[in-house]
Amino acid sequence: MLNKAGAATRHSLRDPDGFLAKAGGRLFRVVNPAASAVRLDLVNRPAFRAAMESGALAKTWRLEPSAIPAEVATLAAPTQSQVYEHDILPFVSYPSEWSPLMLCDAALHTLDMQKLALAEGLILKDAAPTNIVFRGSRPVFVDFLSFVEREQGEYLWRARHQFDACFLLPLLLSLEAGVPIAWMLRDFLHGVSHEQAQRMLGIKSWFKPGLIGTVAIPAALSRGVSAVGSTHAARRKMDSDERARFTLEHQANSLHAKLTKLRSRLISGVSLWGDYTTTRGHYASAELDAKRAFVREALDSTGVGEVLDLGANTGEFSELAAAAARVKAVDIDELAVSGIAERARTRNLDITPLVGNLTQPTPAEGWRNGETSSLITRLTQGADLVLVLALMHHLRITGGIPFVEIVALLADLTRRYVVFEIVPPADTMFAAMARGREPLYGDCEIGNAEAALQEKFEVRKRLALDNGRVLLLLEKR
């Protein structure tokens, strides 16, 4: 719901310490009086201010009563709450839309915030992945209500179970069993339990060293420990606060080292489409150069500032667009999106990678379907230009989406322009996917496809490639 515009609306209903409110294109945090003192101190601490300036932590500042918009003040008045304001990040994605590498980066960033908290006499009260929002390909910690005072002698991180369930175990299952992140983090507050992970990995969890202590033993122990016993254990304290803090810091450092090793494994992974740019048998070198030139000229001539790349694949054209625009790159392949994320991070490109299936996009979810917005809602009218390159046959054949519906979606998503690649049934890739059923897809014939597109768009430029495909620069009617 963070991207939803309109009058003052209340969000994040689960946290008793406060809630988010959005009004007039601004984002506010209403903090209950009992939780205000540490937060007021927090935004003024040099370490936290430095984290905000570096982009690691969302910029947050307290508002004086006279600066609070009336509609937000009305929400805060019943409890005499304090009001803070946050920087709004360009786009909010959800954990089920992250690639494994993005989830790993979010986990490492969460641990960095835990270490920052411990150094300041605080601790993270939760480890929900929704505490992280990506600015481009870099994680930003956004929930400053997660920072609470650490009790004297407290040596157990009560959020450790949530960290394992929402970060560590999904990453292990992704690497060891190929389970998609989207399947595990649709419930982004609870993720995967140790018992569920052990059942999915089976006997392997008892024989592989990296899994025994992380999955098998915790699963066995959790089956034998009552809820009452675990609650009592979580309340134990050490006599020495120095030892308690050392224990927590050691745990954070150990987890960080473990996640860093997992990240190295993720980087070395190869996507199904990993060698796509060098194995495009349906594109001769000259045709590929012509396609690149067409897209580059379209970007230059339109001068757009926001680009959405649907079916981004390796991210080649996302990177081309990112030379002068902010880009959202969507692809169904997790490892392809991991590759986009890593290249965007290392090259400092403003690309927000997303794992998304346009035929079954992320729905609105949570309590009364109101805690999160659907992917399509968040993408709608969010780009000046939409790239749709070598995608239509996937949507039409694999997804079974009529071409006229594809056109309607594009008209909803773009504010003005679309660069579209028509892939006709005679195309070798189309034929390989259709498997003799090409006559069923008459709406993808070049003439029919262009006619359908011109119902919603005007053709500004057209290029017919030697391989039979057609590139169009379209402007919305």
GIFEN-V439647 format. One line per field, one symbol per residue. ss: DSSP state (~ for helix, > for strand, _ for the rest). psi: psi as a letter, one per 30 degrees, with the letter a starting at -180 (. if undefined). burial: 1 if it has 16 or more other ideal C-beta (glycine too) atoms within 10 Angstrom, else 0. A space follows every 50 residues. Layout:
ss=???
psi=???
burial=???
This chain:
ss=________>>>______>>>>>>__>>>>>>_~~~~~~~~~~~~_~~~~~ ~~~~__>__>>>__~~~__~~~~~~~~____>>>>>________~~~__~ ~~~~~~~~~~~~~~~~~~~__>>>____~~~>>>>__>>>>__~~~>>>_ ___>_____~~~~~~~~~~~~~~~~~~___~~~~_________~~~~~~~ ~__~~~~_~~~~~~~~~~~~~~~~__~~~~~~~~__>___~~~~~~~~~~ ~~~~~~~~~~~~~~~~~~_______~~~______~~~~~~~~~~~~~~~~ ~~___>>>>>_____~~~~~~____>>>>>>__~~~~~~~~~~~~~____ >>>>>__~~~______~~~_____~~~~~___>>>>>>___~~~~~~~__ __~~~~~~~~~~~>>>>>>>>>_____~~~~~~~___~~~~~~~_~~~~~ ~~~___>>>>>>>>_____>>>>>>>_
psi=fffklalkkkahffjffalkkkkhglkljjkkefgeeeeeeeffkeeeee eeefffkkkkkkkleffkkefeeeefefghllklklkklekjllefglle eeeeeeeeeeeeeeeeeefggalkflhkfffkkkjbgkkkkfifffklkk kkfkfkjfgeeeeeefdeeeeeeeeffgkkeeefgeifffbkleeeeeee fbfefffkeffefeeeeeeeeffgkleeeeeeeffkllejeeeeeeeeee eeeeeeeeeeeeeeeeefkklegegeffhifgkleeeeeeeeeeeeeeee ffhlfkkkjkhfbfgefeeeeffglkkkjklfjeeeeeeeeeeeefghki kjkkjkjffilklkaakhhgfllleeeffkggkfkkkikheefeeeeefg kkefeeeeeeeeekfelkjkjkjlffkeeeeeefhfgeffhfffkeeeee eeefeflkjfkkjklfgflkkkjkkk.
burial=11100001001100101111111000111111001101100110000110 11000111010110000110011011000011111101101111111111 11111111111111111101011111111111111110111111111111 00011110111111111111111111001111011001101111011101 10001000001001110110000000000000000001001001101100 11001101100110010000101000000101100011011001100110 01010111111111111111110011111111111111111111100011 11111101001101110000111011111101111111111111111010 10100110111011001111111110101100110001001011110111 011001100000101011111111000
